[in-house]
Each structure stands twice: as structure tokens, then as C-alpha cells.
Amino acid sequence: MNTSLKWIKDLVPGLTCTPQEYMDAMTLSGSKVEGYCCMDQDLDKIVIGKVMSVERHPDADKLVICQVDIGEKTIQIVTGAPNVAEGAKVPVVLDGGRVAGGHDGSVTPGGIKIKKGKLRGVESDGMMCSIEELGASRDMFPLAPEDGLYLLPEDAPVGEDAVAYLGLDDTVVEYEITSNRVDCFSVLGLAREAAATFGKKFVPPTVKETGNTENAADYIKVTIADQDLCSRYVARVVKNIKIAPSPEWMQRRLRAQGIRPINNIVDITNYVMEEYGQPMHAYDLDRIEGREIVVRRAAKDEKFVTLDGQERVLDDSILMICDGKRPVGIAGIMGGENSMITDSVQTMLFEAACFDGTNIRLSSKKIGMRTDASSKFEKGLDPNNALDAINRACQLIEELGAGEVVGGAVDVYDKVKEGRRLPFEPEKYNALLGTDIAAETMLSYFKALDLGYDEAKREVLIPTFRQDLECDADLAEEVARFYGYDKIPTTLPSGEATTGQLSFKLRIEALAREAAQFCGFSQGMTYSFESPKVFDKLLLPEDSPLRRAVVISNPLGEDFSIMRTISLNGMLTSLSTNMNRRNKNVRLYELGNIYLPHQIPVTELPEERMQFTLGMYGDGDFYTMKGVVEEILYKVGMRQKAQYDQNAEKPFLHPGRQANVIYDGDVIGYLGEVHPLTASKYDMKERVYVAVLDMPKIVAQATFDYKYSGIAKFPAATRDISMIVPKNVLAGDIEKVFDKKGGKLLESYALFDIYEGAQIKPGYKSLAYSLSFRAGDRNLEDADITGAMDKIVKALEAMDVELRK
Amino acid sequence: MKEKLQKIKDEAVRQISESKDLAKLNDVRVAVLGKKGELTAVLKSMKDVSPQERPIIGQLVNETRESIEKILEETKARLEAAELEIRLRHEVIDVTLPAKKNSLGHRHPNTIALEEMERIFTGMGYEVVEGPEVEYDYYNFEALNIPANHPAKDEQDTFYINDKIILRTQTSPVQVREMEKGKLPIRMIAPGRVFRSDEVDATHSPSFHQVEGLVIDKNITFADLKGTLAEFAKQLFGADTKVKFRPHHFPFTEPSAEMDVTCFKCGGKGCRFCKGEGWIEILGCGMVHPRVLRMSGIDPTEYSGFAFGVGLERIALLKYEIDDMRLLYENDQRFLDQF
């Protein structure tokens, strides 16, 4: 919403603030001003001049020498403007003045300074201006020529300020009005707020009774068939229409509102729409069949040509204005070609109605057409405003001599909207705000806002234009707005103390993040929605349950259409981005949800499972990633030995380099090298390693319950064991033997050598472990260890393992 | 005997003083005091001495030994100090050579900003809670006083799964879920992912994060809201930060406000960063609408509360001067390394 500041000041005569003061105060009282623009900020010393004579320039074909009367004297100006003529009145910028830009419409910040000088040897004391040089456009000044000077009306007063004459000495204020304040989408509504904000008197226009002795009811009959969508329809009639330009004062105001002046009738309609916030529509009454208006829903697939010449296909949710035979307009959105006003119009039917806001919004969306009118109606207008607005318009028609207004109005308004009454409870408002504002002060704010007060019942009377005021909290806000949010004290909540904390889940997540960061992994974030093509990139079989995803019905595009069921795509995409940008040794992790539907189609919320996803390329390999996984598990208190099952069966991972991570018998995640086919689908040529931990399972097993087990007092005895092992026997299988047969004294073991190659027979590999035995209460003797070692060796030999001496 | 001992001592002292390093010195010690050393030999010959003389000679030998040992120790200490000095002199390094880094990973800027906020609010007794990202329309809209066909539903550009299920457009539904639990008082913040149908550009993303705040108790006032958020702003942006509350409208709070903070770049004088205004808009807030309280089973005549919502990315972008939101979701290592 934009308004002219001058218009506001006309409605609030005491208002003397600067634009900046206006912006600050209005914003703090709740009508947020986004910004303002002084239309004359780059205009200086521009007066109305009259061209007295035009002579040829002796040395230039395209230039002429003019003598221009600027009131107190006549000056000489050389110009190349094609439309200059003797007797023309034009804006003249004097020596030392400024214009906003070039005549081609280009704008120079700060304006262009005009100085006297010589043009091809002839003195020129100033410049005559086009509309573009005044910072305006032909759009707002339709009479301006395409190329040339802006010609002022013959009665323009010579010597006076041309900027003021053209209404360019105004400031356009741009507001961000919140959806609850329908009344503020009008100049009157904002002026009322301004008056209350600055403590000045609000003087709305006085609307007098208009019309001749005839009765509109003799011209037109109105029936509302669908009252649920149209609560009021007011019709008035104007005859003997004289289409002409509207007066300068009206054009000025419309221009400042950003509306192009067209002719008196259109301009009046627009003027009142701005002023009252009530859209109106004018029909050529002679083209209304049967002198009858019926407001009804369209038939399904009904076709209709709107006044922009477009054919629209409608349905039975859309409200139509019809005459005795056919539709003549889409209610609240746009009139029809078949009844539109033309220059030859004789008699006009004027409509001010109130339509259901939601219906207009949905219809406008459905038809794909949002007009100035529909954008007002969709907010839900006050039906009590309609009659005032149309009477105001008729008053302007009379004042401007645009036609003869027929007496009376046809007003179909069955369910009259009544204002609300709310109890006046100043103590409640103070309790909610934490203030101690006097009841009289509160009432004074209400009065300034045109809220009434019934002293006997102690009730606030809410006018229907303030449909947003429904309860005591709403009235408390009105008090707060005009008392000043800044004057409300600042305190901290008292009352029962509460424990500030993170949930166990969040604490575990924080620890896992910390561990990953210690291992060199940086945190990434990726989108929760992705393309269904991801499943193919990850080589998931057609029947994979992971392909059953929650689908967004109105996505931003197919690439963002499903909620991820697996967290790898974001990670692989991020790694690929890094690889393509030649970043070396990249390590990333992400903590984000996957979304697993319980059923398709979705009828309840999907299960959201937090996944800890790690990915890396560059330095490091499978075992590096495995180490990171184990660091994370250790950090969150999961200190049993994790098992690794090579049969993870992840199609997107290298078949020989993947494993499920098993903790306490439960699969808690997986890791591996990304399958070269998947990697290439992400345009990655290096080896990439990933790990995914399922956080709900981690959180279930994690603990902060650490126990100190003492520091060993007695030395350990170590035994190295070196063996030739069949290739298919895993290190994990050997370690299981140590775990089972090592006895209580076996404290730990560590692999210190692994070798395959020339010295080892084919199909075998060499492994060497160092076993460490220790007792808590004594030094160990050989005899203590021999038993355990014998058992281990025996078990190993049973697995076709050969000990090396 | 006395002369002999004196001679041994003199000879030892001479040799000690001629020792240029610890090895030489050790040779001297062995030669004099060792098992086969000269002084040891004298001691061994004590059996030939008459019992009367033995104590005297014994004492003499011991005195000689002690004085040699003393000189030895002193010399040893001196030589050690000299050797250490030489070693240290040889071990001078170029301290300006590059560091050997343990390349630690980095937190995402969103997380840094979030942890900062969590620290501030847990310090004030707030619990950090979470809610589902795929949410019922009821919690995201209806229970927040945004009925069907409310224009706010359009404004927020909701992603729909179906009529009843959506991607939450705000973290506010967590308020309702928390209030429905019926445990009062409530002091919570709820960070999380939210979704709106905005095309990706430098200032928009269809997926971003909010941090919701909610306090419900007896006698909670708008003044409490102001005080709490002013304190939050000071802790997040610096002790000199001032706040400004402007009236605004949200369907689920009344009165409602937007909070601006003084520009942390220019301190409020106006600069390019704050577009010359001196103020930067940070969050929306308000007193929980009585209808919202009632729908969640809380009696508005007994309890009141305030709520606020902060855009996490907005804070991160402002605080760390990141000029393009897309950077937050690209995960370029060179970007993340800067946090």
C-alpha cells in the first residue's frame, strides 16, 4: 500500500511532520512504513514559463531560440524540442536548478544541475523540460508527448512553481500493512492511524446526499442469489455521462498513489477505491439486459470474456454478476467486455458490493487473475463501507460535472453486520502488558481510533471496520501501540525456576559431532527433499523399500519432490561439488533426518530418523572411516567391541569393501567405499568412503555412565603370534578366537603385521598379532600364559591356520 | 702414606682439570676411584697397616676420596652445563616454518549460531525440545489460530504431502505440542528445519531453520518478553546492543511485535550493512494468543505467556557476514573451514 503524504495531511490538518518523522512514528505505532520517496528530491528552481517567440538558430538546423516569460522577466532558451511553439506553457528549469534525469527517462541519482551557457554560440539561460526530466513518466502523464516538452494547460499560472503545479512536491509513502488491518488498505484508514499516532484530529470528507428526484430502483433491480458469497450489493445510477479528463487535483493524487489518470469516471472509481478501500465497478446500463442484476455462482465450464478481451473458463465456485440474460462480470475480480463503459456511454450503473474474501482469493487464484479490486476484496471488506463509498463517488461525479446522479440507491443488504462489544477491562490489559496505564488514557487511545465506549455497561464498541478486534488481548495491543512499545518496562519472568537443558538425544548428537570434528570432519547441511532419480543413482533395486518415499504434492520441481529415505545423496552431492572444485582431502558429516512412511499413501506422519552421515575422499581409506566410527561410539559411551559384517548388501557400496556396524547384536549403521558406478553417477573419479550411523539406535545404547577400572600396577606379559592364514579367514575370525580362548588374563591384542605376496603361498596371507596378558594382583609367570596360548593355538590350527615359528 | 695420598690427589686433580668432556672425566674417575683405581688400591693395602695407624690412615684415605669426588662432581656439573649449552645452541629451529596441523573439522555456521542461542537460553532455564518436520496441518496452522483458508496459509507457501500433512513452515507447531503435554510452567526453545516454497537464491532457500521460543507461566507479561529478548540480544550481539520493538501481526500472538537490534557493524549510526537504518530486524514475537492457549488446553485467565521465532540462517548470515545463503547448503570445504 502506498499513499501520498499530502493526502494524509489533508485528512489530518494538524499534521506537520517531515517524511522521516512520519515514517518513524507510524512504524512504531504499527503501520510499518517500508520507505518513502520525495518526488521532488532532485528537482530545483523549476517554474511555469510561457514561450513568447521562437526563432531559428543561425548555426544549427535542429535548434531554435525561444524567448520565455517566467513571470518576473523573460529569458532566452535554446532548445531542440520538436514541439516547442509560440504561446506554449512549459516547465522551465532556471540557471542553477536541477532536473531528475534525461529526456530519455534515464534517472541520475542526485539529479542534473542546469547552468546557463551557450549552445552553438547562442546564450541559453535555462532549459524547458519534458516529463521525464521531471522524474515522472508518460504513464502517469498520459498527455505528455513521446518526445518533446511537457505542455501545461493554458490556464497554468506563469512564474509559479511548476513542481507544485504538477503535484510533484509530494512524498509517496510505502507501507507494509499486515493482513489483519483491512481498514488500513485505504487512505482514510491510514489517516485515522496517523491522527491517533500524532494526537491530531482526523477530518474525513463529508459526504452529502446526492442525486436527482428520480429513484435508482426504477432503473435497476438487484437480486443476490448466493448470499453466502455476497453480503451486500449497492447499485446507483448516473445518467447523461460526460466523459472528460478529471481535474488536476484528482490527477495529482492518483499519480502520487501510482495510478494513471484516464478519465473522470475511471478516475473517480479509482480515487474512491484508494480513499475508502472499496472497489467499485461501472457498467453501461444500456447494455445491461432486462435492467436487472443477479449475483450468482457460475455454471461449471461457463465461458466469459473479461474486459481485457480474454476468454475465461469458470466453474461453480466462482461468483458472477449477471444481467437478465448473461454474466456481465466476474464478481470482485473483473468486469465483462459485454457491459464495459465506452466513451459513448449514456447511463451508468455503479456497483459497490461486499464479496466473501476467501472466495475471491480462491477464485482469483483459480482464474489466474489478480486485479486491484480482487486484492482488496480478498482481505474481507467491511460491508458497512460500501454505501459510504458509492455515495462519495456520486458526490464526486456531481462535483466534477461528470453526469447526473439518479436519486436513491438499490441496496441489497439482508444481514446487517453489527459492531462488536467488548468489556472494558483496563486491569487485564495492564496485567498482560506489565504496565500501569490509567483507564482514562486507554480510553483516549480508543477514542482516537474511533472505537466507541458505553460508559454505563463499561463496554468498548468496536466499529465494523475493525474486524480484527475480538478479545481483550486485541485491545491490550491497541493500548500498547499508542502508549508506545518502547515505554513498556523491561523485566524478566519471575516464578518457578526451571532447569535449562538439552535432551539426552541432543547431548549425544553434540558428542558425536564433536568426535567427528576431532577426526577432521566438517559439518555440512543438505536438503531434506530430493529427486526420485536418487534411487537409480544409488543403484537401489526396483523393489527396494527405500524407494517408498513421502511425496510432496506441490514440489518446487521433480528434483525436490520426495522426502529422503536415505541420507547419502546429499553427502555424495556435496563431496562431488568439492571434488569438481578441486578441493583436496575433503571430510564432511551431516546430522539430518530421513523420512520413512508407515504406509503409502501417507495417512500419518512418517517416522523421522536422525542419521549421522560421514563422507570423505583423499587421505585415508576404509579403515580410517572405521576408526572414525569407533571414535564416535567410544565418545558416546558405547565401549563394547563393535562387530563388522561384510554382508551389508548395500548396492551403492563396493561389494568387497562394505560392512554393517553391529553393536550388542544390533545393526546400528554401515560403512564402506562408494561403488564406482554410483561415484561416477555423481561425477566423482576418486575413491569415496562413507559411513552412516542410525542415531535412534545410537541414542538407545549411548550412556554417560562411565566407570573407572583402575590403572594396572603390575607389568603386562606379551606374546607375539605370527601365522599363515587362508585368505578367506577374516581378521575378525582370528580375533574371535582370542576373545573366546584367551581367558581372563588376556588384556588386549593388536595386529602388527599383515602381508600377502611372494613369500606366502598362494591363497594365504600372513598375520601377526601381539597379545598382552596381565593380572591385577601379581607379576605373571610363563606358566600363567602357556595354558591360554595353547588353547588359542589349538583353536587356530583347527581353522587351517599355520603358526610361524 | 700421606705423601702418596697427596700425590694421588694432585695427579687426580690435574687429570680432572684436563678432562675436556664427560667421557674423559669418567675415565679419570674409574682410574682413581674405580675397583681397580689407585685410591682403591690404597684402601686394599690397609691390611698391611698396623692397627694403631689404621684409623688415621683410613680417615686420610676417606678425606682424599671425598675431596676428589667433590672436584669430580663440580667438574661434571660444569661439563654437563657446557655440553647442554652446545646442544641447545645446535638445536635452534626456524620457528616461522609452517605448523604441523591436526586438521580438525569445523562446525556449520548455523550450528555455531544455534549453540550460542542454546547456551543463552539454557542459562535462563529454557529446555531445548524438538518436533516433527513433517507435520499435521492442524499443528502448523489451525492450532496456531490460522484456520483453513486464512490468507497466512498462502503467504507461507506451504509444501503439502496431502490435505492433512505438510512440511512444517515454522517451528511454532512445537509450541502447541509442548503445551498439549500439560506440564506447566514452560520455558522452551525449539530449533529445527522448516520448509517454504521459495526458489533458491542468495537470500531464499526452500529449507531453512528457525528457533522457536515459548514461555508459559502465571503472570507473564509483555514487559517480560521485552526484558528476555533484550537480554538475549545483548548476549548474542554484544553488551552495547539496543533493541526496538515494533507492533506487528501474527495470528498466534497478541499483542505481537518485531524486534530490531542496533546494527552490530556500525552500532546504530547507519551503514551499508544495515542499509543506513542503524537497525536490523531480527525476530518476531508476541504474547501467546488466548485462543491458542485455550486450544492447547491452557486456561488463559490463569496463565499467560510469550513466544518468539528467530530465523537461524538470518542470524548466521548477519553475524558471520555471509553474503549468499546458498553457501550454507553447498558444503564447500573452503567455506566450512572458515568457521
Chai-1 contact restraints between the chains, C-beta under 6 A:
chainA,res_idxA,chainB,res_idxB,connection_type,confidence,min_distance_angstrom,max_distance_angstrom,comment,restraint_id
A,T27,B,R246,contact,1.0,0.0,6.0,A-B,restraint_1
A,G30,B,P247,contact,1.0,0.0,6.0,A-B,restraint_2
A,T178,B,H249,contact,1.0,0.0,6.0,A-B,restraint_3
A,S179,B,P151,contact,1.0,0.0,6.0,A-B,restraint_4
A,N180,B,H249,contact,1.0,0.0,6.0,A-B,restraint_5
A,T358,B,N149,contact,1.0,0.0,6.0,A-B,restraint_6
A,L433,B,F222,contact,1.0,0.0,6.0,A-B,restraint_7
A,G434,B,T221,contact,1.0,0.0,6.0,A-B,restraint_8
A,G434,B,F222,contact,1.0,0.0,6.0,A-B,restraint_9
A,G434,B,A223,contact,1.0,0.0,6.0,A-B,restraint_10
A,C471,B,P290,contact,1.0,0.0,6.0,A-B,restraint_11
A,A473,B,E254,contact,1.0,0.0,6.0,A-B,restraint_12
A,A473,B,P290,contact,1.0,0.0,6.0,A-B,restraint_13
A,D474,B,E254,contact,1.0,0.0,6.0,A-B,restraint_14
A,A476,B,P255,contact,1.0,0.0,6.0,A-B,restraint_15
A,E477,B,E254,contact,1.0,0.0,6.0,A-B,restraint_16
A,E477,B,P255,contact,1.0,0.0,6.0,A-B,restraint_17
A,A480,B,P255,contact,1.0,0.0,6.0,A-B,restraint_18
A,R481,B,P247,contact,1.0,0.0,6.0,A-B,restraint_19
A,Y485,B,F245,contact,1.0,0.0,6.0,A-B,restraint_20
A,I488,B,F222,contact,1.0,0.0,6.0,A-B,restraint_21
A,I488,B,A223,contact,1.0,0.0,6.0,A-B,restraint_22
A,P489,B,A223,contact,1.0,0.0,6.0,A-B,restraint_23
A,T490,B,K226,contact,1.0,0.0,6.0,A-B,restraint_24
A,T490,B,G227,contact,1.0,0.0,6.0,A-B,restraint_25
A,T490,B,A230,contact,1.0,0.0,6.0,A-B,restraint_26
A,T491,B,A223,contact,1.0,0.0,6.0,A-B,restraint_27
A,T491,B,D224,contact,1.0,0.0,6.0,A-B,restraint_28
A,T491,B,G227,contact,1.0,0.0,6.0,A-B,restraint_29
A,L492,B,G227,contact,1.0,0.0,6.0,A-B,restraint_30
A,P493,B,V215,contact,1.0,0.0,6.0,A-B,restraint_31
A,P493,B,I220,contact,1.0,0.0,6.0,A-B,restraint_32
A,P493,B,D224,contact,1.0,0.0,6.0,A-B,restraint_33
A,G495,B,D217,contact,1.0,0.0,6.0,A-B,restraint_34
A,E496,B,P185,contact,1.0,0.0,6.0,A-B,restraint_35
A,T498,B,G125,contact,1.0,0.0,6.0,A-B,restraint_36
A,T498,B,R187,contact,1.0,0.0,6.0,A-B,restraint_37
A,G500,B,T122,contact,1.0,0.0,6.0,A-B,restraint_38
A,G500,B,G125,contact,1.0,0.0,6.0,A-B,restraint_39
A,G500,B,Y126,contact,1.0,0.0,6.0,A-B,restraint_40
A,Q501,B,E127,contact,1.0,0.0,6.0,A-B,restraint_41
A,L502,B,V128,contact,1.0,0.0,6.0,A-B,restraint_42
A,L506,B,V128,contact,1.0,0.0,6.0,A-B,restraint_43
A,Q517,B,L104,contact,1.0,0.0,6.0,A-B,restraint_44
A,Q517,B,G105,contact,1.0,0.0,6.0,A-B,restraint_45
A,G520,B,S103,contact,1.0,0.0,6.0,A-B,restraint_46
A,G520,B,G105,contact,1.0,0.0,6.0,A-B,restraint_47
A,F521,B,G105,contact,1.0,0.0,6.0,A-B,restraint_48
A,S522,B,G105,contact,1.0,0.0,6.0,A-B,restraint_49
A,S522,B,H106,contact,1.0,0.0,6.0,A-B,restraint_50
A,S522,B,L336,contact,1.0,0.0,6.0,A-B,restraint_51
A,Q523,B,R107,contact,1.0,0.0,6.0,A-B,restraint_52
A,Q523,B,H108,contact,1.0,0.0,6.0,A-B,restraint_53
A,Q523,B,T111,contact,1.0,0.0,6.0,A-B,restraint_54
A,G524,B,N331,contact,1.0,0.0,6.0,A-B,restraint_55
A,M525,B,H108,contact,1.0,0.0,6.0,A-B,restraint_56
A,M525,B,Y329,contact,1.0,0.0,6.0,A-B,restraint_57
A,Y527,B,S207,contact,1.0,0.0,6.0,A-B,restraint_58
A,V550,B,I161,contact,1.0,0.0,6.0,A-B,restraint_59
A,I552,B,F159,contact,1.0,0.0,6.0,A-B,restraint_60
A,S553,B,Y160,contact,1.0,0.0,6.0,A-B,restraint_61
A,N554,B,Y160,contact,1.0,0.0,6.0,A-B,restraint_62
A,L556,B,P206,contact,1.0,0.0,6.0,A-B,restraint_63
A,S574,B,N331,contact,1.0,0.0,6.0,A-B,restraint_64
A,T577,B,E330,contact,1.0,0.0,6.0,A-B,restraint_65
A,N578,B,Q333,contact,1.0,0.0,6.0,A-B,restraint_66
A,N583,B,Q333,contact,1.0,0.0,6.0,A-B,restraint_67
A,V586,B,Q333,contact,1.0,0.0,6.0,A-B,restraint_68
A,L588,B,N331,contact,1.0,0.0,6.0,A-B,restraint_69
A,Y595,B,V134,contact,1.0,0.0,6.0,A-B,restraint_70
A,V602,B,I161,contact,1.0,0.0,6.0,A-B,restraint_71
A,L605,B,P132,contact,1.0,0.0,6.0,A-B,restraint_72
A,L605,B,V134,contact,1.0,0.0,6.0,A-B,restraint_73
A,P606,B,V134,contact,1.0,0.0,6.0,A-B,restraint_74
A,E608,B,P132,contact,1.0,0.0,6.0,A-B,restraint_75
